[in-house]
Structures are given as C-alpha cells and as structure tokens.
Amino acid sequence: MTSATMLVILNGLIGFSLAENKALATVPVSAVVIAAAVTIIPASLFMKRYGRRMGFVVGALCGATGAATAAAAIVMQSFPLFIFGAFQIGIYGGVAQYFRFAAADVASPDFKSKAISLVVAGGVVAAFVGPELVMSSSDLVAPNRYLGSYLLVVALAFAAAALLLLFDSARPPLVDHEKPGRPLTQIMRQPAFAVAALVGMVGYGVTVLMMTATPLAMAAYGHSLDRTAFVIQWHTLAMFAPAFVTGNLIKRFGALNVMLVGTVVLGICVVAALGGVSVSRFWLGLAALGLGWNFTFIGASALLTEAYLPVERAKVQAANDFLVFGSAAAASLLSGALLSYFDWVVVNYFAVPFLLVAGATTLWLSMSRRMAARRASS
C-alpha cells in the first residue's frame, strides 16, 4: 500500500515527462491497473493450487522487478520501458488484492467484515509514509529526479516478500479441487453478487478516474509537488483510516447501507471538485473520494462473501476482482484522455451517471430484502 501511494503521485507525472503525446501521460497508471485486472484470475488459480503464501511472495517479487525496470526507464528516458515496469508492478497489486480475502477465509462468520476492514486499514501507514518518502527521495539520485523514489519501491517490495515468508497458510485441501461447486454463471446471477460487483466496479472506477487525474490537474493549475503530495496523503488516509470501524458499521447497519452511504460520499467528492481548483477544494474532494471508496469497496467485499460457498470462493473472488479492476483500468485510460482533450470539470461530470446507477441498484437490493423479510415475518 505504501508503494501504491507513492506511485499514485509519481506515475502520471513521470508519464507526462516521458510521453511525446501528453494524452498518453496516464498510460503507466493504466498499465498498473490493467496488469492487476489480468492477474486476478491466474493469481487465484495459482494460490488455489500452491497456497496463499507462495502466491503473495511471487507477487511481491514481481513488484520489485517492476520498480527496478521503471527506475531503469527513468535513467534511459524510455516511455515504453517505463510502461513495462508499471505493468510488472501492477501484477504485484493484483496479487495483493487477495490479502483481504485471505483474512476473511480464516475468520469466523461474525468477524469476516472486520477482518477485511483491518487488512485494508494497513493503508493508514501508507497514507503518511508514502508521500513523505516521495518528497524525501525525489531528488535523492541526481540528476534523475524520482529515480530514488523507485529504488525505494524496490526495497519495499523485497521487505514485503520477506514478511510474507512468515505468513502461515496451509495449502487448500484437495476437496477444493475436486468439487467445483455451482457454475459461475449461476452464482453471478444472484442479486448479492451482481450488486457487490457493480458497486465495487463503480466505486473503484470513479476513485481511479479522479485520483489518476488529480496530480496532473493540480500541476496544470500551478500547484507544487508538495501540495499534491499533501492532497494525496489525506486522500489515502481517508481511504484506509475508516477501515478500523467500517467492519463494525457493516455488522451494525448492514453492508448495503454502508455501500449506499459510500456512493453518496463519492457524489460529495464531485460536488466539492466542481466548486473550484484551490488546494482546499482538491483536498476536500479527494478526502471524500477516499472515504467513499472505503465504504463501497469494503461493503461490496463483505456483501460478496454472502454469494458463494467455501468451495466456490476462488473462482467467485477472481471473477469479482477481474470486473472491478477491469473497470478501474478503463477509468485510468479515460482519465488522461478526458483531462487532455477536455478539462478537470469534464472528468468530474463523467463520474455522475455511474454513481447514480450504483446508488439505485444498492437501494433496490436493500428495499427488496426488507420487503422479503416483512413477508417472511408475516
């Protein structure tokens, strides 16, 4: 998460400096998200066969290799090589998405949502450490600005791999391989899966859309790197700090209500961003964006666990995350194009219809369940 926070600040800026066509500046960000999306299913199958620990360690080593490749690209001033390095880092990000499910797998039914929340809450450290590392290391290796930052990402990935060797997770029992469970198409037709996937896609997609564009937009409006890092720092804090209580909120009010509030908060982000281009407006908008992501992402992850049996979890988790990261990849590609050919205002307006759809479907499922509960009680 610390590496991811650093790359949110850096990838678009470096892409802008290396790309001849500035509309392609966010392609390195897109490469990270696309790699995560295409990694989701193979990573799930790999971990199903060889266990979580082996999958996590391999993912971390891919992150180290990718950061080293990106560092070499900065020295060589090669945009294609930088994209390739970003893609490798994205593999690490895709594998890391299973941290929350690894926690849920070993948790009791009552503790699942809180377990997911606590894993996501690890990003609180990233919110403080990531931007500070960027600001302290951006000029560490002269004359190549930001080279030191990517070397630090290499070190972080190796540190993660070392820690993951301590992760104790038995290989899944053979029964998981012998009993495939229900067909995936049947599972995906369930309202719980459909709404969890849709809200996860919209929440993550809108977050990536606006988060990717923010460093470039702030630079275009004359804001300095330290102010951009400040905004991203608070955005990251808003993404992860609430996770300490999100699980309890889900347990008390239900995943659907938390998801609905998250969608509304994402709407507040758009309103704040459209109100001006001062640092305070970027700060307020990105803070709301982080909180909205937290509620929609953790709420949707908790709702998803209701849609599958233990024997079905690998394929269902993979299908869900493939959809979520696919939408995020599309959003990251659109972000740079919208910002280049239009402006920051259009980026924000583009998110509105998707938020309306997510809110409407969440409300529909919530009302349907309430009506079914009333009929059952009567």
Beta strands, then each sheet from edge to edge (+ up, - down):
end
